[in-house]
Amino acid sequence: MSIAPLAAVPPAPRTAPAFRGRIGRDARSGHYAVPHRYRLHLSTACPDGLRLAVGHSLLGLGASCPVTLLPPVPDCPGGGHAALRPLYEASAHHYTGPALAPVLSDDWSGRIVSTHTPDILRDLDRFGPDGRARLYPSGLESVIEAVERMCAEGIEEAAQRAGRAGAGPSERAAALDVLLDTLGRLERRLDAEQYLADDRLTAADVELWVTLVQLDTVHRCHLDASAVHRIAGHRALWAYARRLAARPAFGRHLDLDGIARRHHGRCQGLEAAGAAVQILDWAAHAADTSDASHR
């Protein structure tokens, strides 16, 4: 799969994560791969938390790397979680920033390994035994990275600009054009293939699926009905999203109520006509969040 860069959408500045430790196979690395040593702390109402939850399930790491679920809406100023404060304070002397999720922690030391989702998912992919299916297969790294860029720049950022309160009509129209162009390129790929890369399920599919969840449950609320109708017209793309949602590793992690609460707690935009035009019935595949025993 060859994907040209999206030159029309400059990458947004990102705040450097507080912790960027890595898990390796060599015991001399400090953080080496040992079952039951590491733990994920995440909220599936958060896109990064949902990515990790889906990847964790696909990799079958429930027994060797437990998950601690956090509330959908952070309970501390700055978007932090009170439950993560001891980990942050143990990991950085006089830490004053917000205790953000997701976090990969080391139960042996009681400290944080990483707060950087792409690194965490790649390390989890190497965590299990050799010979099993991988989310980052050798030879497909460039394809997966291209999909990650398309999702971040051509869908997530473009959708935000297309629905931004106060944006002028020309700005919104240009952003919508970028969004529709990106969806169209993915549509053409998925019209002929079941998955994005080499006809196998990879991290590229996890990335795109979570991005489509956000597009329909969050960004749709700030777009007009005409824009949502054009987005929904990519039938192969949304059929693909529906197929993945039907798989337990994907759909059971959907916390639609939590996503809505998180969105309303953070968003300062105005609701538009597209809010009433849901593209997929995500609730048909979402877990009953009153029973988190499967997480």
Sequence and secondary structure as in RCSB ss.txt:
>XXXX:A:sequence
MSIAPLAAVPPAPRTAPAFRGRIGRDARSGHYAVPHRYRLHLSTACPDGLRLAVGHSLLGLGASCPVTLLPPVPD
CPGGGHAALRPLYEASAHHYTGPALAPVLSDDWSGRIVSTHTPDILRDLDRFGPDGRARLYPSGLESVIEAVERM
CAEGIEEAAQRAGRAGAGPSERAAALDVLLDTLGRLERRLDAEQYLADDRLTAADVELWVTLVQLDTVHRCHLDA
SAVHRIAGHRALWAYARRLAARPAFGRHLDLDGIARRHHGRCQGLEAAGAAVQILDWAAHAADTSDASHR
>XXXX:A:secstr
      TTS        S B   BSSGGGSSB  TTSEEEEE TTSHHHHHHHHHHHHTT TTTS EEE  SS  
BGGGB GGGHHHHHHHSTT  S   S EEEETTTTEEEE  HHHHHHHHHTTS TTS  SS TT HHHHHHHHHI
IIIIIIIHHHHHT TT  HHHHHHHHHHHHHHHHHHHHHHTT SSSBTTB  HHHHHHHHHHHHHHHTGGGGS H
HHHHHHHT HHHHHHHHHHHTSHHHHTT  HHHHHHHHHHH  S   GGGG  SS GGGT   TT  TT 
